[in-house]
Amino acid sequence: MTTIHEVAQAAGVSISTVSYALSGKRPVSDKTRTRIEDAARVLGYEPDAGARMLAGRRTHIFALTEPLRADTHAPTHMAFVLATAVAARRRGYDILLLTDEQASEGMNRVAASNLVDAILVLDVAPDDERAAIARSVRTPTIFIGIPDDQEGLTCVDLDFGAAGHLAVDRLADAGHTRVTLLGQTEVAYRRSNFPRRLLHGVQDRALERGVALDWITTGASATDAASVRSAAEAAIERGIRAFIVHAVDDVHVALLTVLEERGLRVGDDVSVISAAASFDTATLSVPIDTIPLVPQQSCELAVDLAVRRLEEANVQARVHLIPPEYRSAGSVAAPQG
């Protein structure tokens, strides 16, 4: 089946321009429109074939575009996939999972065929190419995550900036003036939007509260325990006794192991907060305060918004931020000495 991407390549224009020309959603010059129509005819592109086949019926299928890359932390991503599938099934929809590493190809494919009623977007990048596709296609599209360019998009996510503020406030209120943030992997800050939003929230609030902040990425991979141990040990040697952890469970385990080996008791000698953790922190060896990232919250809201877009006219596109919640487990205490 010919895709809109192939038509755009043949006509020498963008995907958005092809969509505008064939749908009439925005004006396109006669010369460009003719070139696009000729390319579509030669390639056999039929954007409404699915719609004619379905004769106006809904498919009751949502596409979920979730590119799986070599550096993907599968447990975290699968938690969001499962939460989305459960929320969709509750509303009477099935999920068509698109795992192409080139995420735009799968999204173009289902939008062109009209085989799904809506598209849900996961693993959102700062400069995500799927944002331009979402603006150009008729299929309602909801982002679970926020790209840098949010214009005209409906997005759902935890308010990571506010989560960063909340973590710093708790430590500053306890009397800590020096804090280490154990963050995501190096590649995550280039490829994903949410780590940078939490980082900026921590940095901004630390500056406001007069807290000296060290930010440390956790190596090249999510399970690089050696780099975590090295970072934690270096921070302890510098006298740091307050940690914010925004990383996977293995990073938490590595930090807690180092603290135990050094004879430092969490909640007495050292303070630890897990920020935006998507795993169950109750499985850790020591209870720690948590600002959780709950996949069910954002995924259920995204599915509800997709259904609203199908059932109601004039639903405004906007960003929906979920306020963070602080769950105390006694792991924050005043600095000793």
Residue frames as qw, qx, qy, qz and C-alpha x, y, z in Angstrom:
[[0.000, 0.888, 0.460, 0.000, 0.00, 0.00, 0.00],
 [0.389, 0.484, -0.025, 0.783, 1.37, 3.38, -1.00],
 [0.386, -0.622, -0.459, 0.503, 1.83, 5.80, 1.91],
 [0.083, 0.985, 0.151, -0.001, 1.51, 9.55, 2.14],
 [0.470, -0.687, 0.371, 0.411, 5.26, 9.61, 2.82],
 [0.572, 0.070, 0.633, 0.517, 5.97, 8.09, -0.60],
 [0.289, 0.819, 0.438, 0.234, 3.67, 10.59, -2.31],
 [0.209, -0.954, 0.057, 0.205, 5.48, 13.44, -0.54],
 [0.550, -0.423, 0.518, 0.501, 8.85, 12.11, -1.70],
 [0.512, 0.369, 0.634, 0.448, 7.67, 11.72, -5.28],
 [0.143, 0.900, 0.350, 0.217, 6.18, 15.21, -5.38],
 [0.499, 0.274, -0.215, 0.794, 9.14, 16.80, -3.61],
 [0.305, -0.623, 0.021, -0.720, 7.03, 18.31, -0.84],
 [0.143, -0.254, 0.767, -0.571, 6.38, 17.72, 2.86],
 [0.106, -0.308, -0.945, 0.031, 3.89, 15.22, 4.25],
 [0.092, 0.540, 0.478, -0.687, 1.83, 18.12, 5.62],
 [0.241, 0.403, -0.309, -0.827, 1.59, 19.70, 2.16],
 [0.213, -0.053, -0.903, -0.370, 0.34, 16.41, 0.65],
 [0.064, -0.448, -0.832, 0.321, -2.31, 16.15, 3.34],
 [0.135, 0.542, 0.198, -0.805, -3.42, 19.76, 2.84],
 [0.223, 0.281, -0.559, -0.748, -3.59, 19.35, -0.93],
 [0.266, -0.126, -0.915, -0.276, -5.61, 16.14, -0.89],
 [0.157, -0.495, -0.782, 0.345, -7.89, 17.04, 2.01],
 [0.030, 0.693, 0.326, 0.643, -8.43, 20.72, 1.21],
 [0.522, -0.666, -0.419, 0.330, -7.80, 21.61, 4.86],
 [0.235, -0.742, 0.078, 0.623, -5.46, 24.47, 3.87],
 [0.570, 0.796, -0.034, -0.201, -4.76, 26.34, 0.62],
 [0.647, -0.269, 0.524, 0.484, -2.02, 24.97, -1.66],
 [0.191, 0.566, -0.359, -0.717, -0.89, 26.53, -4.94],
 [0.848, 0.388, 0.049, -0.359, -2.40, 25.08, -8.12],
 [0.513, 0.608, -0.606, -0.011, 1.05, 24.04, -9.39],
 [0.109, -0.365, 0.854, -0.355, 1.90, 22.18, -6.20],
 [0.704, 0.091, 0.483, -0.512, -1.55, 20.59, -5.96],
 [0.798, 0.482, -0.215, -0.291, -1.27, 19.30, -9.53],
 [0.333, 0.537, -0.763, 0.135, 2.17, 17.81, -8.85],
 [0.338, -0.203, 0.790, -0.469, 0.86, 16.07, -5.72],
 [0.786, 0.252, 0.282, -0.489, -2.25, 14.75, -7.45],
 [0.686, 0.540, -0.457, -0.172, -0.16, 13.42, -10.33],
 [0.117, 0.435, -0.851, 0.270, 2.19, 11.66, -7.90],
 [0.535, -0.038, 0.654, -0.533, -0.73, 10.17, -5.96],
 [0.819, 0.382, 0.016, -0.427, -2.35, 8.92, -9.18],
 [0.547, 0.548, -0.631, -0.029, 0.87, 7.36, -10.54],
 [0.034, 0.327, -0.863, 0.385, 1.61, 5.65, -7.20],
 [0.513, -0.325, -0.741, -0.287, -1.98, 4.52, -6.69],
 [0.107, -0.037, -0.628, 0.770, -2.38, 6.37, -3.42],
 [0.379, -0.526, -0.561, -0.515, -5.98, 6.24, -2.13],
 [0.024, 0.247, -0.563, 0.789, -6.31, 8.16, 1.16],
 [0.581, -0.089, 0.253, -0.769, -10.00, 7.40, 1.56],
 [0.551, 0.092, -0.786, -0.264, -9.94, 3.71, 0.65],
 [0.201, -0.101, -0.865, 0.449, -10.34, 2.68, 4.27],
 [0.294, 0.208, 0.349, -0.865, -13.15, 5.12, 4.81],
 [0.611, 0.157, -0.397, -0.667, -15.07, 3.82, 1.78],
 [0.467, 0.037, -0.883, 0.006, -14.56, 0.24, 2.96],
 [0.120, -0.194, -0.770, 0.596, -15.87, 1.02, 6.40],
 [0.135, -0.586, -0.605, -0.522, -18.81, 3.00, 4.99],
 [0.233, -0.673, 0.042, -0.700, -18.66, 5.57, 7.73],
 [0.828, -0.502, -0.244, -0.049, -18.38, 3.13, 10.63],
 [0.237, -0.802, 0.524, -0.164, -15.85, 3.42, 13.40],
 [0.668, 0.299, -0.679, 0.055, -13.24, 0.72, 13.62],
 [0.734, -0.650, 0.056, -0.190, -13.08, 0.81, 17.43],
 [0.865, -0.019, -0.062, 0.497, -9.32, 0.56, 17.14],
 [0.110, -0.971, 0.184, 0.101, -6.75, 3.05, 18.40],
 [0.777, 0.409, -0.274, 0.392, -3.21, 3.00, 17.03],
 [0.553, -0.808, 0.130, 0.153, -0.48, 3.31, 19.65],
 [0.662, 0.634, -0.254, 0.309, 2.82, 4.43, 18.17],
 [0.625, -0.724, 0.291, 0.021, 5.66, 3.41, 20.47],
 [0.640, 0.619, -0.448, 0.081, 9.04, 3.11, 18.72],
 [0.865, -0.463, 0.163, 0.103, 11.21, 0.45, 20.35],
 [0.404, 0.801, -0.420, 0.137, 14.89, 1.33, 20.04],
 [0.727, 0.163, -0.577, 0.336, 18.06, -0.39, 21.21],
 [0.185, 0.202, -0.537, 0.798, 18.27, 1.90, 24.25],
 [0.562, -0.444, -0.240, -0.655, 14.59, 1.59, 25.19],
 [0.130, -0.191, 0.824, -0.517, 14.02, 0.66, 28.85],
 [0.359, -0.194, -0.801, -0.438, 11.43, -2.00, 28.13],
 [0.233, -0.430, -0.803, 0.342, 9.78, -2.30, 31.59],
 [0.042, 0.433, 0.233, -0.870, 8.96, 1.41, 31.72],
 [0.287, 0.180, -0.461, -0.820, 7.69, 1.59, 28.17],
 [0.331, -0.203, -0.889, -0.242, 5.65, -1.60, 28.46],
 [0.071, -0.414, -0.683, 0.598, 3.99, -0.22, 31.60],
 [0.248, 0.408, -0.002, -0.879, 2.62, 2.63, 29.48],
 [0.340, 0.076, -0.745, -0.569, 1.62, 0.30, 26.65],
 [0.235, -0.296, -0.918, 0.121, -0.29, -1.94, 29.07],
 [0.038, 0.451, 0.482, -0.750, -1.95, 1.01, 30.81],
 [0.302, 0.300, -0.295, -0.855, -3.08, 2.39, 27.45],
 [0.336, -0.046, -0.867, -0.366, -4.42, -0.99, 26.30],
 [0.149, -0.380, -0.837, 0.364, -6.40, -1.46, 29.52],
 [0.135, 0.454, 0.244, -0.846, -7.84, 2.07, 29.37],
 [0.329, 0.217, -0.520, -0.758, -8.81, 1.65, 25.71],
 [0.284, -0.166, -0.933, -0.148, -10.42, -1.74, 26.29],
 [0.015, -0.410, -0.676, 0.612, -12.45, -0.23, 29.14],
 [0.295, 0.503, 0.043, -0.811, -13.88, 2.25, 26.63],
 [0.785, 0.420, 0.412, -0.193, -14.58, -0.44, 24.03],
 [0.484, 0.801, -0.326, -0.130, -11.46, 0.03, 21.88],
 [0.939, -0.079, 0.118, 0.313, -8.64, -2.30, 20.89],
 [0.175, -0.850, 0.342, 0.360, -5.03, -1.23, 20.40],
 [0.847, 0.477, 0.000, 0.234, -2.97, -1.58, 17.24],
 [0.546, -0.719, 0.213, 0.374, 0.64, -1.33, 18.45],
 [0.634, 0.738, -0.093, 0.211, 3.12, 0.33, 16.07],
 [0.705, -0.613, 0.175, 0.310, 6.68, -0.35, 17.15],
 [0.696, 0.581, 0.046, 0.420, 8.56, 0.86, 14.07],
 [0.551, -0.388, -0.083, 0.734, 11.81, 2.54, 15.09],
 [0.056, 0.093, 0.291, 0.950, 11.00, 5.04, 12.33],
 [0.158, 0.405, 0.735, -0.520, 7.81, 6.01, 14.14],
 [0.327, 0.447, -0.054, -0.831, 6.48, 8.34, 11.46],
 [0.244, 0.137, -0.816, -0.506, 6.14, 5.53, 8.91],
 [0.106, -0.323, -0.933, 0.116, 3.65, 3.56, 10.96],
 [0.116, 0.540, 0.424, -0.717, 1.71, 6.68, 11.86],
 [0.276, 0.378, -0.392, -0.792, 1.47, 7.72, 8.19],
 [0.171, -0.018, -0.940, -0.296, 0.36, 4.22, 7.28],
 [0.035, -0.465, -0.847, 0.253, -2.62, 4.05, 9.64],
 [0.146, 0.562, 0.186, -0.793, -3.63, 7.66, 9.02],
 [0.230, 0.300, -0.574, -0.727, -3.67, 7.09, 5.26],
 [0.221, -0.112, -0.939, -0.238, -5.67, 3.86, 5.47],
 [0.506, -0.321, 0.044, -0.799, -8.28, 5.11, 7.98],
 [0.663, -0.106, -0.740, -0.031, -8.06, 1.78, 9.77],
 [0.383, -0.296, -0.638, 0.600, -8.05, 3.39, 13.23],
 [0.124, -0.871, -0.449, -0.157, -10.28, 5.93, 14.92],
 [0.193, -0.961, 0.179, -0.086, -7.48, 7.75, 16.76],
 [0.736, 0.348, -0.399, 0.422, -3.73, 7.68, 17.28],
 [0.596, -0.801, 0.059, 0.028, -1.98, 7.71, 20.66],
 [0.566, 0.661, -0.352, 0.344, 1.68, 8.73, 20.70],
 [0.777, -0.609, 0.038, 0.155, 4.25, 7.45, 23.24],
 [0.725, -0.218, 0.194, 0.624, 7.99, 8.07, 23.72],
 [0.285, 0.930, 0.208, 0.100, 7.71, 11.69, 22.63],
 [0.664, 0.012, 0.016, 0.748, 10.93, 13.37, 21.53],
 [0.119, -0.605, -0.137, 0.775, 11.67, 17.11, 21.90],
 [0.237, 0.447, -0.390, -0.770, 11.66, 17.54, 18.10],
 [0.517, 0.153, 0.839, -0.069, 9.26, 14.68, 17.42],
 [0.075, 0.098, -0.613, -0.780, 8.49, 14.37, 13.69],
 [0.070, -0.444, -0.889, -0.088, 5.09, 12.90, 14.57],
 [0.020, 0.575, 0.373, -0.728, 3.95, 16.36, 15.70],
 [0.185, 0.347, -0.388, -0.833, 3.87, 17.61, 12.10],
 [0.196, -0.143, -0.902, -0.357, 1.97, 14.51, 11.00],
 [0.065, -0.495, -0.773, 0.392, -0.59, 14.96, 13.78],
 [0.119, 0.536, 0.118, -0.827, -1.29, 18.50, 12.60],
 [0.232, 0.308, -0.558, -0.735, -1.82, 17.41, 9.02],
 [0.204, -0.144, -0.940, -0.234, -4.01, 14.28, 9.30],
 [0.526, -0.404, -0.233, -0.711, -7.71, 14.04, 10.05],
 [0.736, -0.266, -0.616, 0.090, -7.28, 11.20, 12.55],
 [0.433, -0.849, 0.102, -0.286, -7.53, 12.54, 16.14],
 [0.724, 0.248, -0.473, 0.437, -4.10, 12.26, 17.75],
 [0.543, -0.820, 0.052, -0.174, -3.21, 12.44, 21.45],
 [0.498, 0.517, -0.566, 0.405, 0.38, 12.69, 22.69],
 [0.788, -0.597, -0.137, 0.062, 1.29, 11.00, 25.98],
 [0.633, -0.237, 0.100, 0.730, 4.24, 13.29, 26.46],
 [0.147, 0.940, 0.157, -0.264, 5.04, 16.81, 25.27],
 [0.696, 0.316, 0.164, 0.623, 7.24, 17.83, 22.32],
 [0.294, -0.284, -0.086, 0.908, 8.94, 21.22, 22.31],
 [0.225, -0.005, -0.325, -0.918, 6.55, 22.51, 19.63],
 [0.161, 0.294, 0.875, -0.349, 3.10, 21.97, 21.15],
 [0.323, 0.285, -0.059, -0.900, 1.09, 24.23, 18.85],
 [0.670, 0.148, -0.349, -0.638, -2.18, 22.64, 17.77],
 [0.498, 0.093, -0.861, 0.041, -1.53, 19.41, 19.68],
 [0.739, -0.534, 0.000, -0.412, -3.37, 17.64, 22.48],
 [0.482, 0.364, -0.712, 0.359, -0.82, 16.38, 25.01],
 [0.767, -0.587, -0.079, -0.248, -1.05, 14.60, 28.36],
 [0.651, 0.271, -0.544, 0.454, 1.76, 14.18, 30.87],
 [0.596, -0.606, -0.348, 0.396, 2.86, 14.45, 34.47],
 [0.066, 0.973, -0.094, 0.200, 3.95, 17.96, 35.34],
 [0.857, 0.015, -0.229, 0.461, 7.61, 17.00, 35.57],
 [0.224, 0.549, -0.197, 0.781, 8.70, 20.58, 36.24],
 [0.548, -0.607, 0.086, -0.569, 6.41, 20.77, 39.26],
 [0.953, -0.232, -0.175, 0.080, 7.70, 17.38, 40.42],
 [0.635, 0.287, -0.264, 0.667, 11.22, 18.80, 40.36],
 [0.155, -0.613, 0.152, -0.760, 10.07, 21.81, 42.38],
 [0.798, -0.487, -0.077, -0.347, 8.37, 19.57, 44.92],
 [0.908, -0.053, -0.261, 0.325, 11.46, 17.40, 45.46],
 [0.404, 0.381, -0.265, 0.788, 13.76, 20.37, 46.01],
 [0.382, -0.610, 0.041, -0.693, 11.27, 22.06, 48.36],
 [0.886, -0.413, -0.182, -0.107, 11.08, 18.99, 50.60],
 [0.803, 0.011, -0.232, 0.549, 14.85, 18.79, 50.92],
 [0.184, 0.478, -0.132, 0.849, 15.29, 22.54, 51.35],
 [0.564, -0.616, -0.076, -0.545, 12.54, 22.64, 53.98],
 [0.913, -0.326, -0.203, 0.137, 14.41, 19.90, 55.88],
 [0.386, -0.863, 0.228, 0.234, 17.50, 22.11, 55.90],
 [0.781, 0.023, 0.399, 0.480, 19.60, 20.67, 53.08],
 [0.129, 0.871, -0.131, -0.456, 21.67, 23.19, 51.14],
 [0.091, 0.503, -0.764, -0.394, 23.51, 20.71, 48.87],
 [0.815, 0.211, 0.426, -0.331, 21.71, 18.16, 46.71],
 [0.098, -0.303, 0.810, 0.492, 22.73, 15.64, 44.05],
 [0.765, 0.349, 0.115, -0.529, 20.31, 14.74, 41.24],
 [0.358, -0.164, 0.874, 0.284, 20.94, 11.25, 39.87],
 [0.530, 0.455, -0.036, -0.715, 19.30, 11.60, 36.50],
 [0.899, 0.356, 0.189, -0.170, 18.51, 9.62, 33.39],
 [0.778, 0.004, 0.370, 0.508, 20.99, 8.21, 30.89],
 [0.189, -0.416, 0.265, 0.849, 22.94, 10.59, 28.69],
 [0.036, 0.174, 0.728, 0.662, 20.93, 9.70, 25.59],
 [0.068, -0.655, -0.746, 0.103, 17.60, 10.27, 27.37],
 [0.096, -0.711, -0.169, 0.676, 18.27, 13.99, 27.68],
 [0.006, 0.292, -0.530, -0.796, 18.76, 14.19, 23.91],
 [0.141, -0.158, -0.870, -0.445, 15.96, 11.87, 22.82],
 [0.266, -0.611, -0.746, -0.002, 13.16, 12.50, 25.35],
 [0.064, -0.680, -0.076, -0.727, 11.44, 15.61, 26.62],
 [0.664, -0.677, -0.242, -0.204, 10.45, 14.60, 30.16],
 [0.766, -0.261, -0.229, 0.542, 13.95, 14.21, 31.67],
 [0.315, 0.283, 0.005, 0.906, 14.83, 17.76, 30.68],
 [0.355, -0.658, -0.250, -0.615, 11.58, 19.10, 32.11],
 [0.766, -0.586, -0.246, 0.094, 12.26, 17.52, 35.50],
 [0.671, -0.023, -0.096, 0.735, 15.90, 18.64, 35.38],
 [0.099, 0.475, 0.100, 0.869, 14.89, 22.22, 34.65],
 [0.556, -0.690, -0.279, -0.369, 12.32, 22.09, 37.45],
 [0.802, -0.422, -0.196, 0.374, 14.99, 20.94, 39.90],
 [0.528, 0.150, 0.003, 0.836, 17.51, 23.50, 38.65],
 [0.091, -0.622, -0.196, -0.753, 15.09, 26.42, 38.77],
 [0.647, -0.698, -0.219, -0.217, 13.83, 25.62, 42.27],
 [0.793, -0.248, -0.168, 0.531, 17.35, 24.96, 43.60],
 [0.334, 0.336, 0.028, 0.880, 18.37, 28.41, 42.38],
 [0.346, -0.671, -0.215, -0.620, 15.32, 29.98, 44.02],
 [0.782, -0.599, -0.151, -0.077, 15.94, 28.19, 47.33],
 [0.057, -0.843, 0.516, -0.144, 19.70, 28.76, 47.42],
 [0.896, -0.206, 0.394, -0.007, 20.48, 25.04, 47.13],
 [0.043, 0.618, -0.697, -0.360, 23.75, 23.96, 45.52],
 [0.897, 0.228, 0.246, -0.287, 22.91, 21.31, 42.94],
 [0.136, -0.412, 0.820, 0.372, 25.01, 18.60, 41.30],
 [0.829, 0.335, 0.082, -0.440, 23.41, 16.89, 38.30],
 [0.227, -0.409, 0.858, 0.213, 24.79, 13.51, 37.27],
 [0.780, 0.246, -0.310, -0.484, 23.66, 11.39, 34.32],
 [0.763, -0.308, 0.549, -0.147, 23.69, 7.65, 34.90],
 [0.454, -0.274, 0.762, 0.372, 26.03, 6.45, 32.21],
 [0.197, 0.217, -0.641, -0.709, 25.39, 5.22, 28.70],
 [0.453, -0.242, -0.784, -0.348, 22.67, 2.73, 29.63],
 [0.571, -0.571, -0.064, -0.586, 19.84, 2.54, 32.14],
 [0.925, -0.370, -0.088, -0.009, 21.53, -0.33, 33.99],
 [0.554, 0.531, -0.394, 0.506, 25.08, 1.07, 34.22],
 [0.699, -0.672, -0.239, 0.045, 25.49, 0.27, 37.93],
 [0.713, -0.092, -0.097, 0.689, 29.20, 1.06, 37.93],
 [0.174, 0.444, 0.090, 0.874, 28.64, 4.69, 36.92],
 [0.501, -0.709, -0.262, -0.422, 25.89, 5.07, 39.52],
 [0.804, -0.459, -0.211, 0.313, 28.11, 3.69, 42.28],
 [0.559, 0.111, -0.021, 0.821, 30.94, 5.97, 41.23],
 [0.071, -0.592, -0.180, -0.783, 28.68, 9.02, 41.19],
 [0.649, -0.678, -0.263, -0.222, 27.13, 8.19, 44.55],
 [0.795, -0.310, -0.174, 0.492, 30.48, 7.55, 46.20],
 [0.388, 0.287, 0.029, 0.876, 31.90, 10.81, 44.83],
 [0.290, -0.680, -0.214, -0.639, 28.91, 12.76, 46.14],
 [0.767, -0.591, -0.246, 0.045, 29.24, 11.21, 49.59],
 [0.704, -0.066, -0.109, 0.699, 32.94, 12.05, 49.67],
 [0.140, 0.425, 0.083, 0.890, 32.01, 15.68, 48.99],
 [0.031, 0.120, 0.617, -0.777, 29.69, 15.62, 51.98],
 [0.477, -0.114, -0.359, -0.794, 26.40, 15.42, 50.06],
 [0.120, 0.085, 0.911, -0.384, 23.65, 13.93, 52.19],
 [0.524, 0.481, 0.391, -0.584, 20.60, 14.60, 50.01],
 [0.160, -0.091, 0.810, 0.557, 19.73, 12.81, 46.76],
 [0.662, 0.420, 0.171, -0.597, 16.95, 13.17, 44.19],
 [0.345, -0.126, 0.867, 0.336, 16.76, 10.12, 41.94],
 [0.654, 0.513, 0.070, -0.551, 15.07, 10.38, 38.55],
 [0.238, 0.443, -0.826, -0.255, 16.02, 7.05, 37.01],
 [0.777, -0.062, -0.539, -0.318, 15.07, 3.38, 36.75],
 [0.828, -0.534, -0.002, -0.171, 14.90, 0.92, 39.64],
 [0.883, 0.076, -0.175, 0.429, 18.46, -0.36, 39.12],
 [0.255, 0.576, -0.213, 0.747, 19.82, 3.13, 39.80],
 [0.566, -0.641, 0.097, -0.509, 17.87, 3.31, 43.05],
 [0.964, -0.245, -0.080, 0.070, 19.20, -0.09, 44.09],
 [0.702, 0.321, -0.210, 0.599, 22.79, 0.92, 43.31],
 [0.052, -0.658, 0.205, -0.723, 22.49, 4.14, 45.35],
 [0.747, -0.543, 0.075, -0.376, 20.92, 2.37, 48.34],
 [0.953, -0.024, -0.168, 0.252, 23.64, -0.30, 48.21],
 [0.461, 0.467, -0.262, 0.708, 26.38, 2.33, 48.36],
 [0.342, -0.647, 0.168, -0.661, 24.69, 4.10, 51.26],
 [0.913, -0.380, -0.030, -0.149, 24.37, 0.83, 53.16],
 [0.852, 0.163, -0.212, 0.451, 28.02, -0.04, 52.53],
 [0.241, 0.512, -0.249, 0.786, 29.02, 3.36, 53.88],
 [0.305, -0.332, -0.733, 0.510, 26.92, 2.85, 57.00],
 [0.156, 0.009, 0.026, -0.987, 24.58, 5.74, 56.12],
 [0.154, 0.420, 0.867, -0.220, 20.96, 5.28, 57.17],
 [0.045, -0.382, -0.492, -0.781, 18.28, 6.64, 54.85],
 [0.423, -0.721, -0.424, -0.350, 15.96, 8.96, 56.78],
 [0.639, -0.710, -0.098, 0.281, 18.57, 9.58, 59.49],
 [0.524, -0.450, 0.300, 0.658, 22.02, 10.22, 58.02],
 [0.088, -0.116, 0.571, 0.808, 20.98, 10.84, 54.42],
 [0.513, 0.472, 0.376, -0.611, 17.83, 11.93, 52.58],
 [0.150, -0.030, 0.818, 0.555, 16.59, 10.31, 49.37],
 [0.542, 0.471, 0.310, -0.623, 13.61, 11.21, 47.17],
 [0.390, 0.142, 0.796, 0.441, 12.56, 9.23, 44.09],
 [0.286, 0.518, 0.045, -0.805, 11.16, 11.70, 41.53],
 [0.664, 0.435, -0.230, -0.563, 8.80, 10.52, 38.79],
 [0.173, -0.245, 0.953, 0.048, 9.40, 6.82, 39.36],
 [0.684, 0.097, -0.325, -0.645, 7.20, 4.58, 37.21],
 [0.594, 0.015, -0.803, 0.053, 8.03, 1.38, 39.11],
 [0.687, -0.647, -0.266, -0.197, 6.85, 0.20, 42.54],
 [0.169, 0.662, -0.532, 0.500, 9.35, 1.69, 45.01],
 [0.762, -0.455, 0.265, -0.376, 7.95, -0.58, 47.72],
 [0.977, 0.134, -0.121, 0.113, 10.18, -3.31, 46.27],
 [0.345, 0.689, -0.445, 0.456, 13.32, -1.42, 47.32],
 [0.624, -0.101, -0.658, 0.411, 15.27, -2.52, 50.39],
 [0.186, -0.289, -0.429, 0.836, 14.57, 0.78, 52.18],
 [0.157, 0.807, 0.570, -0.012, 11.32, 2.81, 52.09],
 [0.306, -0.127, 0.107, 0.937, 11.89, 6.13, 50.33],
 [0.283, 0.638, 0.287, -0.656, 9.77, 9.20, 49.66],
 [0.383, 0.192, 0.735, 0.525, 8.34, 9.12, 46.16],
 [0.386, 0.513, 0.019, -0.766, 6.80, 11.49, 43.63],
 [0.588, 0.099, 0.788, 0.153, 5.34, 8.76, 41.41],
 [0.337, 0.301, -0.476, -0.754, 4.81, 8.71, 37.67],
 [0.559, 0.167, 0.753, -0.304, 1.63, 6.65, 37.36],
 [0.056, -0.035, 0.742, 0.667, 1.17, 5.34, 33.78],
 [0.046, 0.543, 0.838, 0.032, -2.54, 4.73, 34.37],
 [0.006, 0.720, 0.304, -0.623, -3.19, 8.43, 35.07],
 [0.084, 0.533, -0.373, -0.755, -1.80, 9.80, 31.83],
 [0.002, 0.002, 0.895, 0.447, -2.89, 6.86, 29.66],
 [0.076, 0.569, 0.803, -0.158, -6.49, 6.87, 30.90],
 [0.095, 0.735, 0.144, -0.656, -6.72, 10.62, 30.37],
 [0.014, 0.369, -0.620, -0.692, -5.27, 10.27, 26.87],
 [0.034, 0.261, 0.930, 0.255, -7.84, 7.61, 25.95],
 [0.073, 0.694, 0.599, -0.393, -10.67, 9.73, 27.39],
 [0.070, 0.658, -0.146, -0.736, -9.51, 12.72, 25.33],
 [0.019, -0.125, 0.811, 0.571, -9.35, 10.58, 22.19],
 [0.051, 0.488, 0.871, 0.021, -12.94, 9.42, 22.74],
 [0.052, 0.739, 0.318, -0.591, -14.03, 13.01, 23.37],
 [0.011, 0.453, -0.460, -0.763, -12.45, 14.09, 20.09],
 [0.014, -0.128, -0.900, -0.417, -14.53, 11.44, 18.33],
 [0.082, -0.585, -0.803, 0.083, -17.80, 12.24, 20.09],
 [0.069, -0.849, -0.299, 0.430, -17.71, 16.01, 20.47],
 [0.507, 0.689, 0.172, 0.488, -17.15, 18.82, 18.01],
 [0.080, 0.849, -0.134, 0.504, -14.74, 21.70, 18.64],
 [0.804, -0.542, -0.063, 0.235, -12.67, 20.06, 21.38],
 [0.139, 0.944, -0.290, 0.068, -9.75, 22.46, 21.82],
 [0.845, 0.181, -0.331, 0.379, -6.21, 21.14, 21.52],
 [0.201, -0.854, 0.311, -0.366, -4.14, 21.90, 24.61],
 [0.437, 0.296, -0.772, 0.354, -1.59, 20.48, 27.05],
 [0.745, -0.556, -0.149, -0.337, -3.00, 18.63, 30.07],
 [0.289, 0.461, -0.700, 0.462, -0.52, 18.48, 32.97],
 [0.757, -0.449, -0.467, -0.081, -1.15, 16.07, 35.85],
 [0.240, -0.822, 0.344, -0.385, -0.16, 17.60, 39.22],
 [0.510, 0.257, -0.776, 0.267, 2.52, 15.61, 41.07],
 [0.750, -0.581, -0.121, -0.291, 1.74, 13.84, 44.35],
 [0.140, 0.578, -0.707, 0.383, 4.25, 13.49, 47.19],
 [0.890, -0.303, -0.296, -0.168, 4.20, 10.16, 49.05],
 [0.123, -0.734, 0.564, -0.357, 6.19, 10.24, 52.25],
 [0.918, -0.092, -0.385, 0.020, 7.95, 7.17, 53.61],
 [0.628, -0.764, 0.092, 0.110, 10.26, 8.85, 56.12],
 [0.836, 0.126, 0.108, 0.522, 13.37, 9.05, 53.94],
 [0.253, 0.696, -0.029, 0.671, 13.92, 12.81, 54.34],
 [0.608, -0.666, -0.300, 0.313, 15.54, 14.18, 57.51],
 [0.035, -0.985, 0.165, 0.019, 17.47, 17.24, 58.58],
 [0.662, 0.516, -0.448, 0.308, 21.21, 17.12, 57.82],
 [0.801, -0.512, -0.200, 0.237, 23.36, 15.88, 60.68],
 [0.647, -0.249, -0.015, 0.720, 26.00, 18.09, 62.23]]
